[in-house]
Amino acid sequence: MHFVYLLISSGTKPNTYVGYTNDLFKRVTVHNLGKGAKYTRGRHWLLAYYEIFKSKNLALKREYALKKNYKLRKSIKDNYLINL
């Protein structure tokens, strides 16, 4: 299984991060330990959204599309924060 996920940082001004992995919960843990992508270091991240794909190729295409779609990212973030 392959996952595309969206993380939201905790704090007063939440940021989003989109990524790809084949082990979702391990990857989120790595981000929170400060060993993930450079952008995610020094922040605590919450898993707000993910999609599951059977092929790596489809997952990477979706990751790219989600990274570029700021409107959708903002919508996911806003819905997630409202439901906290």
C-alpha positions in Angstrom: 0.0 0.0 0.0 1.1 3.6 -0.7 -0.1 6.7 1.1 -0.3 10.4 0.3 -0.8 12.3 3.5 -1.3 15.9 4.7 0.1 17.0 8.1 -0.8 20.1 10.0 1.6 21.6 12.5 0.3 22.4 16.0 0.7 26.0 17.2 -0.8 29.4 16.7 -0.1 29.5 13.0 -0.6 26.0 11.6 1.3 25.0 8.5 0.6 22.1 6.1 3.0 19.5 4.7 2.1 16.9 2.0 4.1 13.7 1.6 4.2 10.2 0.3 5.1 7.0 2.1 4.5 3.2 2.2 4.3 3.2 6.0 2.1 6.0 7.2 2.3 5.9 10.9 6.0 5.3 11.0 6.5 8.3 8.7 4.4 10.6 10.9 6.4 9.4 13.9 9.7 10.2 12.0 8.5 13.7 11.2 7.6 14.3 14.9 11.0 13.0 16.0 12.7 15.7 13.8 14.1 13.2 11.4 11.8 13.7 8.5 11.9 16.2 5.8 13.9 19.4 6.6 10.8 21.5 6.5 9.0 19.4 9.2 11.9 19.6 11.7 11.2 21.4 15.0 7.4 21.2 14.8 4.8 18.8 16.1 2.7 17.4 13.3 -0.9 16.0 13.3 -2.1 13.7 10.6 -5.1 15.5 9.1 -5.7 13.6 5.8 -4.5 10.6 3.8 -5.3 8.6 0.7 -4.4 5.0 -0.1 -3.2 3.8 -3.4 -2.2 0.4 -4.8 0.6 1.7 -7.0 3.5 4.0 -6.2 3.1 5.8 -9.5 -0.5 6.8 -8.8 0.4 7.9 -5.2 3.3 10.1 -6.4 1.0 11.7 -9.1 -1.6 12.5 -6.4 1.1 13.8 -4.0 2.3 16.2 -6.7 -1.3 17.4 -7.5 -2.1 17.9 -3.8 1.1 19.8 -3.2 0.2 22.3 -6.0 -3.5 22.6 -5.0 -3.3 25.2 -2.2 -7.1 25.7 -2.2 -7.7 22.0 -1.4 -4.9 22.0 1.2 -6.5 25.1 2.9 -9.9 23.4 2.8 -8.6 20.2 4.4 -6.8 22.3 7.0 -9.8 24.4 7.9 -12.1 21.4 8.1 -9.6 19.6 10.3 -9.1 22.5 12.7 -12.9 23.1 13.0 -13.4 19.5 14.1 -10.6 19.5 16.8 
